[in-house]
Amino acid sequence: MKVSIKCKKCGSDQFEIPARPNDSSKVTCGKCGAVETYGKIIKAVGDKVTEDLKRKLGKMFK
């Protein structure tokens, strides 16, 4: 499964991420400069993957 991350503000997929990020590390959009924490981004990715898997499994067992 491939997951792409896009900036909530401008839709860019280019980010500046620290070399060794932790949950409170700041991730900056390379296009518009929007800032979010690494922890929030990872949680959003996990939530999206969970939703996608639930939807796919639901279709398999109909």
Rosetta silent file (secondary structure, phi, psi, omega in degrees, C-alpha in Angstrom):
SEQUENCE: MKVSIKCKKCGSDQFEIPARPNDSSKVTCGKCGAVETYGKIIKAVGDKVTEDLKRKLGKMFK
SCORE:     score description
SCORE:     0.000 S_00000001
   1 L     0.000  131.077  179.442    0.000    0.000    0.000 S_00000001
   2 L  -103.536  133.664  178.740    1.363    3.374   -0.979 S_00000001
   3 L  -122.201  128.193  176.411    0.561    6.425    1.121 S_00000001
   4 L  -110.571  144.130 -179.368    1.270    9.939   -0.052 S_00000001
   5 L  -111.178  130.654  179.423    1.407   12.912    2.275 S_00000001
   6 L  -127.653  148.630  177.810    0.317   16.310    1.071 S_00000001
   7 L   -63.162  132.965  178.692    0.333   19.707    2.742 S_00000001
   8 L   -66.037  -28.066 -174.924   -3.115   20.599    4.107 S_00000001
   9 L   -84.424  -46.739 -173.052   -2.625   24.202    3.058 S_00000001
  10 L  -121.183  -10.901  178.913   -1.257   24.026   -0.504 S_00000001
  11 L    86.224    2.471  179.878   -1.264   20.340   -1.513 S_00000001
  12 L   -68.065  154.112  175.026    2.505   20.100   -2.031 S_00000001
  13 L  -113.790   18.974  179.119    4.294   16.817   -1.347 S_00000001
  14 L  -106.128  122.153 -176.977    7.681   18.433   -0.664 S_00000001
  15 E  -132.480  153.883  172.505    8.669   18.726    3.005 S_00000001
  16 E  -104.212  115.229 -176.426   11.670   19.635    5.109 S_00000001
  17 L  -121.468  134.286  177.923   12.033   16.959    7.805 S_00000001
  18 L   -59.011  154.127 -177.364   14.753   16.832   10.478 S_00000001
  19 L   -59.768  -39.337  179.911   17.317   14.026   10.123 S_00000001
  20 L  -128.423   75.508 -174.771   16.179   12.277   13.322 S_00000001
  21 L   -71.693  150.037  169.962   12.614   13.425   13.926 S_00000001
  22 L  -124.976  179.347 -174.358   10.627   12.785   17.096 S_00000001
  23 L   -56.397  -30.252 -177.534    6.940   13.460   17.775 S_00000001
  24 L   -96.518    1.378  178.205    7.525   17.131   18.576 S_00000001
  25 L   -65.260  144.330  179.471    9.870   17.839   15.637 S_00000001
  26 E   -88.621  131.017  175.638    8.649   20.489   13.219 S_00000001
  27 E  -111.729  128.531 -175.092    8.020   19.483    9.603 S_00000001
  28 E  -114.618  135.055  175.617    7.845   22.379    7.141 S_00000001
  29 E   -67.750  130.775 -179.476    6.175   22.426    3.736 S_00000001
  30 L   -72.022  -15.711 -178.006    8.804   23.158    1.105 S_00000001
  31 L   -97.839  -54.415 -173.454    6.342   25.183   -0.976 S_00000001
  32 L  -105.614  -11.182  178.082    4.209   27.333    1.369 S_00000001
  33 L    85.173    5.771  177.562    6.122   27.079    4.662 S_00000001
  34 L   -60.145  145.189 -176.785    3.232   25.580    6.667 S_00000001
  35 E  -121.273  137.875  175.826    4.476   23.841    9.824 S_00000001
  36 E  -143.419  159.572  178.508    3.147   20.713   11.536 S_00000001
  37 E   -84.316  148.893  179.238    4.622   18.332   14.077 S_00000001
  38 H   -58.421  -41.626 -179.708    6.040   15.018   12.950 S_00000001
  39 H   -59.464  -42.519  179.778    3.869   13.202   15.509 S_00000001
  40 H   -67.323  -37.254  179.145    0.637   14.646   14.089 S_00000001
  41 H   -66.687  -44.753 -179.525    1.661   13.730   10.557 S_00000001
  42 H   -64.125  -39.193  177.455    2.503   10.147   11.526 S_00000001
  43 H   -63.599  -43.506  179.483   -0.816    9.812   13.380 S_00000001
  44 H   -62.293  -39.873  177.857   -2.715   11.118   10.329 S_00000001
  45 H   -63.717  -45.745  178.769   -0.905    8.608    8.102 S_00000001
  46 H   -60.571  -41.895  178.668   -1.760    5.767   10.506 S_00000001
  47 H   -63.260  -41.046 -179.913   -5.410    6.840   10.614 S_00000001
  48 H   -65.799  -44.084  178.954   -5.578    6.932    6.804 S_00000001
  49 H   -62.119  -43.293  179.276   -4.016    3.487    6.448 S_00000001
  50 H   -60.513  -45.791  178.516   -6.443    2.082    9.046 S_00000001
  51 H   -60.774  -45.815 -179.385   -9.441    3.567    7.206 S_00000001
  52 H   -62.348  -42.584  178.958   -8.240    2.226    3.857 S_00000001
  53 H   -64.960  -42.587  177.924   -7.677   -1.273    5.264 S_00000001
  54 H   -59.286  -44.294 -179.306  -11.112   -1.331    6.901 S_00000001
  55 H   -64.256  -45.065 -179.355  -12.721   -0.314    3.615 S_00000001
  56 H   -66.394  -41.085  178.802  -10.778   -2.915    1.601 S_00000001
  57 H   -66.973  -37.006  178.225  -11.462   -5.716    4.102 S_00000001
  58 H   -61.850  -37.711  178.529  -15.137   -4.786    4.170 S_00000001
  59 H   -70.679  -31.970 -177.735  -15.314   -5.202    0.388 S_00000001
  60 H   -70.616  -31.170 -173.717  -13.573   -8.583    0.549 S_00000001
  61 L  -106.933   31.671  177.107  -16.059  -10.105    2.983 S_00000001
  62 L   -90.141    0.000    0.000  -19.358   -9.046    1.402 S_00000001
